[in-house]
Amino acid sequence: MAKVPNLVTIPDQLTLDLEIAAEREIDGIGMGVLSDGSTYLTLRGLAKMCGVDHSGLIRLTAQWQESPQPPRIRKIREIVRDQDGDDRRAFLGIKKDGIIHHAVPEKVCMAILEYYAFEAPGEQRELAARNYRLLARKSFRDFIYAAVGYNPTNSNVIEWQQFHDRVSLTYHMVPDGYFSVFKELADMIVTLIREGASLGPNFVPDISVGLHWGRHWTDNNLDHVYEARIKYPHSYPRYFPQSASNPQPAFCYPDESLPEFRKWMRDVYLKQKLPTYLLGKQKSGEIAAPAVTKALTALSANRKRALTSH
């Protein structure tokens, strides 16, 4: 029995700027939508649609970059190019909950289906041909959108879900008479989501704001100007890296200090600290450069609108 190669995600296959927006398995066929609206099948799902063993597609993808190319890889990549697709990668490596998911993009799926339906030697692949015609007739993208219940007009699905998950864990934990940094940042986060800045679970600005505001609080001895700050149990959704140490003690501040916090946010953090925070995340590879640019542009536009409204 031939050994099945390990499916290794090489660096240019790991896609850091995309996330899974919606995913579902129907009759054993895994499929989904990425955060840019593109659609995919899992390797197992594609193998089932082609009527071939999963290990066969693992071998196929493992040979994708070989030189010289095996005849079937050369033929499939030619079909991808004929569809104006990108034939450089057989799949995208998408990280979710710390696990790499292998998403085969639309044009590659259709090319592999076409190969097994009409080009593969041996017996005619009736199942592959039937599924190829089904997807060609309905459009691959429309088929996946309908199957997973994805609405392409509702952008930033992931970001809204992450925001909702965080709010649901924290809104009832802050004692009366105090405010939390995260709750006060809601307007900023909502602005970024509405403007389409896809920042993902590595964007946790309340940690950055909390550190800088806490330093401002102690440097100015604000415990003696207002009531003393206290701590409350703060938790992150399980898919955030910080969730490993849930619940975490976080400071909340007396309501009387809220005007000072908002002025500090407007005059100090948003102007001086946030750009440095975002650019640092970009440099470390945690947030993609286009998302950082979009976030800074959105916040700058929001500040200008606020100024002109007064």
C-alpha positions, 0 to 999 in steps of 0.5 A: 500500500502506497504511503500517503504523504503528510499535507504540509502547509508551506509558508506561501500557502498559509494565509494570515489575512483571511479567516473562515466566515462561514463553514458547514458540512453537508452529506460529508462535504465540507464547504465554506466562505472566507472573509473576502467572500471567496468560496472553497471546499475542504480536501475531504469534501472535494474528494467526495464530490470527485468520487475518489479517496481522500488520500488521492487528493492529498498526493495530488496536492503534495505534487502540486509544486513538483518539477518536472510536473506529473502529467495530471498536475500539469493538466489540472493547472492548465484548466485552472489558468484557462478559467483565469484562476490562480494555479500557484497553490492547490489550497489555502492554509487558514488558521482557525482556533489554532488549527490549520484548515485546508481550503481548496479555492473555487477555480482549483475545485472546478479544475480538479472536478473537470479532470476527474469527470472528463480527463482522468484515465480509466472508467468514467467518473460519473459522480464527478461529472454530475457534480461538475455539471451541478456546480457549473450550472448553479455557479460554484459560489452561489451553490456554496453561499446557499448551502452555508447560509452566507449573505454576501451583502452582510460584510465583516461577519467574523468581526461582528460575531467576535464583537458580540461574543466579547460583549456577551462575556463582559457586559454584566461583569462590571459593578454598578458605578464603574466603567470598563475600558472594553465597554468604552471602546465599543464606539471605536470598534463598531466604527472599524467594523462598519468601515470594513477593517477586518482585524480579527482576534489579534486586534484586542485594543482594550489591552493596549488602552488599559495599559496606557490609561492605567499608567496615566491613572497612577502617574496622576494619582487619580485614586485620590482625585476620584474613588479608587479603581477596582478589579472585575473578572474579565473573560475572552471568547475561547478562540482568542489566545487570551482565553487560556487564562480566563477569567482575568482580573481587569481594572474598572474605573469609577464613573466620575472619571469617565469624562477624563477618560474620554478626553484622554482617549480623544486627545492622547490615545487615538492620536498618538498610541493607536497608530503605533499599536496597529503598526506594531501588529502589522510588523509582527504579522498579526494583522495584515497591512491593508487592514491596518491602513483601512483602520487608520483611514476609518478612524481619521475620517470618524474624527473629522466627522465628529469635529465638523458636527460641533 
